[in-house]
Amino acid sequence: MLPNNPVNPTMKQYTPTYSLRGHLEPTPPPEVLARTKYIYETRGVGSEERVRMWVTSARKAGPTTICTGWLVRYPQQIRGNYAPLPSNVNAGAANGTQLSIGGGGGAQPPLSPFASGLAPIVDGMVSQPCNGRLLVPFTGGAGTSP
């Protein structure tokens, strides 16, 4: 049978959607991973939200434990880059105008750990004091990426 109506051929292309949703965390080079004995991780130290170190050696210096290894620091996340306003300041719109898109509701926390523009800081190989009780034996496959 032949079609008796006009035929309009169309072209479709099907491709998968690639996404890097979530976040990629830096990991040390293979030669550091091969020498890693412990993982040291702490939260809320100074201006850092989290500090993670792949410890290649640890030694005691008096009561202090000194860790040497590959260090990554995660800065505190900034919420919209705005300082909080004092309660007695009018927080209304400037010049009497107001624009609200998406329901308004103020500053929201970042959707991903790096959405605020603060990527992890890789310090590389360093020696610094660490809490010896937070050293976790490294098993070789935990927390590494190919």
C-alpha positions in Angstrom: 0.0 0.0 0.0 1.1 3.4 -0.8 0.4 6.3 1.5 -2.2 8.7 0.1 -1.5 11.6 2.5 1.6 13.8 2.5 4.5 12.2 4.3 6.8 14.5 6.3 9.9 12.5 7.4 11.4 13.6 10.7 14.8 12.8 12.1 15.2 11.9 15.8 18.4 11.4 17.7 18.4 9.6 21.0 21.4 10.2 23.3 21.8 9.5 27.0 21.9 12.4 29.4 25.3 12.6 31.1 25.4 14.4 34.5 27.9 15.0 37.3 25.2 15.4 39.9 26.6 15.2 43.4 30.2 16.2 43.8 33.6 14.8 42.9 36.1 14.8 45.7 39.9 15.0 45.2 41.9 12.0 46.0 45.7 11.6 46.3 47.9 10.3 43.5 48.5 6.5 43.3 52.0 6.7 44.9 50.5 8.4 48.0 47.6 5.9 48.2 50.2 3.1 48.1 51.9 4.5 51.2 48.8 5.6 53.1 48.4 4.0 56.5 45.5 6.0 58.0 42.7 8.4 57.1 42.4 11.4 59.4 39.1 13.3 59.2 37.8 16.1 61.4 35.0 18.7 61.2 34.5 22.2 62.4 38.2 23.2 62.8 38.9 27.0 62.4 37.3 28.3 59.2 37.2 24.7 57.7 34.0 22.7 57.6 36.0 19.5 57.2 39.6 18.4 56.9 40.7 15.1 55.4 44.2 13.7 55.3 45.6 10.5 53.8 48.3 9.9 56.5 51.5 8.2 55.3 53.2 8.5 58.6 52.4 9.5 62.2 54.8 10.2 65.0 54.6 11.5 68.6 56.3 14.8 69.6 55.6 14.9 73.4 51.9 14.8 73.9 51.2 15.8 70.3 50.7 13.5 67.3 52.2 14.8 64.1 50.7 13.4 60.9 52.3 13.6 57.5 50.2 13.1 54.5 48.1 14.4 51.6 45.7 17.0 53.0 42.4 18.4 51.6 40.5 21.2 53.3 36.8 22.0 52.8 36.0 25.6 53.6 32.8 26.7 55.5 30.0 27.1 53.0 28.8 30.7 52.6 25.1 31.2 52.4 24.4 33.6 49.5 27.5 35.8 50.3 25.3 38.1 52.5 26.0 39.2 56.0 23.0 38.9 58.3 21.2 42.2 58.9 20.7 43.6 62.4 17.1 43.3 63.5 16.5 47.0 63.6 17.4 47.6 59.9 14.5 47.6 57.4 15.2 44.7 55.1 12.6 45.9 52.5 13.4 46.2 48.8 15.6 49.1 47.6 13.8 52.1 46.0 10.4 50.7 46.9 10.7 47.9 44.3 10.5 44.2 44.9 11.0 41.3 42.6 10.3 37.7 43.7 10.9 34.8 41.4 10.2 31.3 42.5 8.3 32.1 45.6 10.8 34.4 47.4 11.7 33.0 50.8 15.2 34.5 51.1 18.6 32.9 50.7 18.6 29.1 50.5 21.5 26.8 51.3 23.6 25.6 48.4 22.2 22.6 46.6 25.6 20.9 46.4 28.6 21.1 48.6 30.4 23.2 46.1 27.5 25.3 44.8 28.7 28.3 46.8 31.8 28.4 44.7 34.0 27.1 47.5 35.8 24.0 46.1 38.0 21.9 48.3 41.5 23.2 48.8 44.3 20.6 48.1 47.4 21.3 50.3 49.2 18.2 49.0 51.9 16.7 51.3 52.1 18.4 54.6 53.0 17.7 58.3 50.7 19.0 61.0 49.4 18.2 64.4 46.5 15.8 64.4 44.3 14.0 67.0 45.7 10.5 67.2 42.3 9.1 68.3 40.8 10.1 65.0 43.2 8.1 62.9 41.3 5.3 61.0 43.3 2.4 59.4 43.3 2.8 55.6 42.0 -0.3 53.9 43.0 0.6 50.3 39.6 0.8 48.7 37.6 3.0 51.0 37.0 6.5 49.7 39.1 6.2 46.6 38.2 6.7 43.1 39.7 5.1 40.0 
